[in-house]
Amino acid sequence: MLPNALGPRYEELRRLVISPRVWDLMFWTVPELTDEEVVEEALKYEPYVILGHPA
């Protein structure tokens, strides 16, 4: 199933959270997560920044 076929629910969640794993959380998590658990896990995502060395 393609993301576009999921309709507004997937698109809205993807727009509201910064987690790159929304698709995986929805379809590839074992055991399967409820809708509420998917949102909870997606909201836990915190990107990290790799700082370079000063010049």
Order of alpha helices (4+ residues) and beta strands (2+ residues): alpha-alpha-alpha
